Structure formats: C-alpha cells, structure tokens
Amino acid sequence: MQVFVQEQGVPEELELDEFDSSADHALAYIQNQCVGTARLILRSDGRAQIGRMAVLREFRQKGVGRQLLRALILLGKSRGIVEFELHAQVSAISFYEKLGFIPHGEVYDEAGIPHRNMILLSKIND
Ligand SMILES: CC(C)(COP(=O)(O)OP(=O)(O)OC[C@H]1O[C@@H](n2cnc3c(N)ncnc32)[C@H](O)[C@@H]1OP(=O)(O)O)[C@@H](O)C(=O)NCCC(=O)NCCS
C-alpha cells in the first residue's frame, strides 16, 4: 500500500484483489519493521505469477528485493514450478533481468504505469 498506492498513485481498489487470500506472500523484515513484500500466485496451468514486488523507498538498493524474489522462486520451484511470469514496471525491468527474467511482448499500460511482461524459465536443479 505504502509503495504502490501512496508513492505511485495506484488506486487502492486495484491494489487489493481476489488472489491476495490464496497467494503466498514473502515479507522482508529489518529490526521488526516490514520493509518489503512480494507475492506468488500458483496458476492452474502449472505456471506461477510473481507480483506486488515492493520495497520501502529508504530500504532500496540494499538487496532486499533480490532476496524476496529469490525466496519466491525457490518456493515455486519446491512446488514443481519451472516457469515464472510477471508484469514488470518498465522502470524495474533491469532489476528483474539481473535475476534471469527475460522481457517479451510489447509495453502496455497497467494502472497508469507502463509495464512489460517478463518470463523466467528455471530448471528444478538450478
Ligand atoms: C524494484 C524494487 C522492488 C527493487 O528492490 P530493491 O530492494 O531496491 O532491489 P535490490 O537492492 O535487491 O537490487 C538488486 C539489483 O538490482 C538493481 N536494481 C534495483 N532496482 C533497480 C531498478 N529499478 N532499475 C535497475 N536496477 C535496479 C540493484 O542495483 C541491484 O544490482 P546489483 O546486483 O548489480 O547490485 C524496488 O525498487 C521497489 O520497490 N520499487 C518501487 C515499486 C516497484 O516498482 N516494484 C516493481 C513492480 S513491477
């Protein structure tokens, strides 16, 4: 909420959705303060979608986002997922590329912010 709704101006009704209750949520804490979060949605087609990746502004560029993303990829792989998808904000594409995600398709608008789809194909033993 603090990052997407307050910082980026995403409408609150778009931020909360029907997947929140069934998704796995990764939370990052520093000294009892939650500083970052991301979620993993397992889909019926055997793929998984990562989303709501957010780190509080003052805690960015310290490796928190990378740890959250890695944790969700490991969790998904432990459940047999080999293909992860996400809708990346264009400004975050380089962040995801560092963890192996590859952009594909056109840039499109989502919640008023330019996005591009990205995919990570991962072997179970990677
Ligand atoms: C994108 C975001 C989650 C990254 O989290 P973070 O904790 O700052 O990322 P990390 O510190 O783990 O960065 C890992 C690497 O990616 C790089 N990186 C981080 N954000 C980046 C960005 N926006 N563009 C390019 N590179 C980025 C870091 O420099 C670091 O590189 P290194 O391994 O060479 O040192 C965070 O900036 C954020 O919450 N942004 C606002 C919300 C948002 O845009 N979320 C993404 C929605 S798709």
PDBQT file of the ligand as one rigid body, heavy atoms in Angstrom, charges set to zero:
ROOT
HETATM    1  C1  LIG A 201      12.047  -2.661  -7.854  1.00  0.00    +0.000 C 
HETATM    2  C2  LIG A 201      12.341  -2.850  -6.357  1.00  0.00    +0.000 C 
HETATM    3  C3  LIG A 201      11.417  -3.901  -5.769  1.00  0.00    +0.000 C 
HETATM    4  C4  LIG A 201      13.808  -3.315  -6.220  1.00  0.00    +0.000 C 
HETATM    5  O1  LIG A 201      14.063  -3.591  -4.858  1.00  0.00    +0.000 OA
HETATM    6  P1  LIG A 201      15.496  -3.309  -4.198  1.00  0.00    +0.000 P 
HETATM    7  O2  LIG A 201      15.474  -3.861  -2.821  1.00  0.00    +0.000 OA
HETATM    8  O3  LIG A 201      15.849  -1.886  -4.348  1.00  0.00    +0.000 OA
HETATM    9  O4  LIG A 201      16.437  -4.172  -5.150  1.00  0.00    +0.000 OA
HETATM   10  P2  LIG A 201      17.862  -4.806  -4.767  1.00  0.00    +0.000 P 
HETATM   11  O5  LIG A 201      18.581  -3.878  -3.860  1.00  0.00    +0.000 OA
HETATM   12  O6  LIG A 201      17.681  -6.190  -4.300  1.00  0.00    +0.000 OA
HETATM   13  O7  LIG A 201      18.566  -4.793  -6.199  1.00  0.00    +0.000 OA
HETATM   14  C5  LIG A 201      19.123  -5.937  -6.820  1.00  0.00    +0.000 C 
HETATM   15  C6  LIG A 201      19.908  -5.465  -8.027  1.00  0.00    +0.000 C 
HETATM   16  O8  LIG A 201      19.009  -4.809  -8.941  1.00  0.00    +0.000 OA
HETATM   17  C7  LIG A 201      19.396  -3.437  -9.127  1.00  0.00    +0.000 C 
HETATM   18  N1  LIG A 201      18.180  -2.638  -9.175  1.00  0.00    +0.000 N 
HETATM   19  C8  LIG A 201      17.281  -2.464  -8.208  1.00  0.00    +0.000 A 
HETATM   20  N2  LIG A 201      16.264  -1.685  -8.641  1.00  0.00    +0.000 NA
HETATM   21  C9  LIG A 201      16.563  -1.376  -9.919  1.00  0.00    +0.000 A 
HETATM   22  C10 LIG A 201      15.897  -0.612 -10.912  1.00  0.00    +0.000 A 
HETATM   23  N3  LIG A 201      14.734  -0.014 -10.676  1.00  0.00    +0.000 N 
HETATM   24  N4  LIG A 201      16.481  -0.500 -12.134  1.00  0.00    +0.000 NA
HETATM   25  C11 LIG A 201      17.676  -1.116 -12.385  1.00  0.00    +0.000 A 
HETATM   26  N5  LIG A 201      18.341  -1.868 -11.477  1.00  0.00    +0.000 NA
HETATM   27  C12 LIG A 201      17.786  -1.988 -10.262  1.00  0.00    +0.000 A 
HETATM   28  C13 LIG A 201      20.266  -3.100  -7.931  1.00  0.00    +0.000 C 
HETATM   29  O9  LIG A 201      21.162  -2.048  -8.219  1.00  0.00    +0.000 OA
HETATM   30  C14 LIG A 201      20.979  -4.419  -7.706  1.00  0.00    +0.000 C 
HETATM   31  O10 LIG A 201      22.007  -4.549  -8.660  1.00  0.00    +0.000 OA
HETATM   32  P3  LIG A 201      23.435  -5.248  -8.298  1.00  0.00    +0.000 P 
HETATM   33  O11 LIG A 201      23.130  -6.693  -8.063  1.00  0.00    +0.000 OA
HETATM   34  O12 LIG A 201      24.250  -5.018  -9.532  1.00  0.00    +0.000 OA
HETATM   35  O13 LIG A 201      23.951  -4.558  -7.085  1.00  0.00    +0.000 OA
HETATM   36  C15 LIG A 201      12.194  -1.501  -5.592  1.00  0.00    +0.000 C 
HETATM   37  O14 LIG A 201      12.955  -0.512  -6.258  1.00  0.00    +0.000 OA
HETATM   38  C16 LIG A 201      10.758  -1.001  -5.476  1.00  0.00    +0.000 C 
HETATM   39  O15 LIG A 201      10.030  -1.399  -4.571  1.00  0.00    +0.000 OA
HETATM   40  N6  LIG A 201      10.362  -0.095  -6.373  1.00  0.00    +0.000 N 
HETATM   41  C17 LIG A 201       9.030   0.516  -6.319  1.00  0.00    +0.000 C 
HETATM   42  C18 LIG A 201       7.942  -0.484  -6.627  1.00  0.00    +0.000 C 
HETATM   43  C19 LIG A 201       8.178  -1.172  -7.940  1.00  0.00    +0.000 C 
HETATM   44  O16 LIG A 201       8.473  -0.542  -8.931  1.00  0.00    +0.000 OA
HETATM   45  N7  LIG A 201       8.011  -2.504  -7.904  1.00  0.00    +0.000 N 
HETATM   46  C20 LIG A 201       8.153  -3.314  -9.094  1.00  0.00    +0.000 C 
HETATM   47  C21 LIG A 201       6.816  -3.537  -9.655  1.00  0.00    +0.000 C 
HETATM   48  S1  LIG A 201       6.909  -4.493 -11.151  1.00  0.00    +0.000 SA
ENDROOT
TORSDOF 0
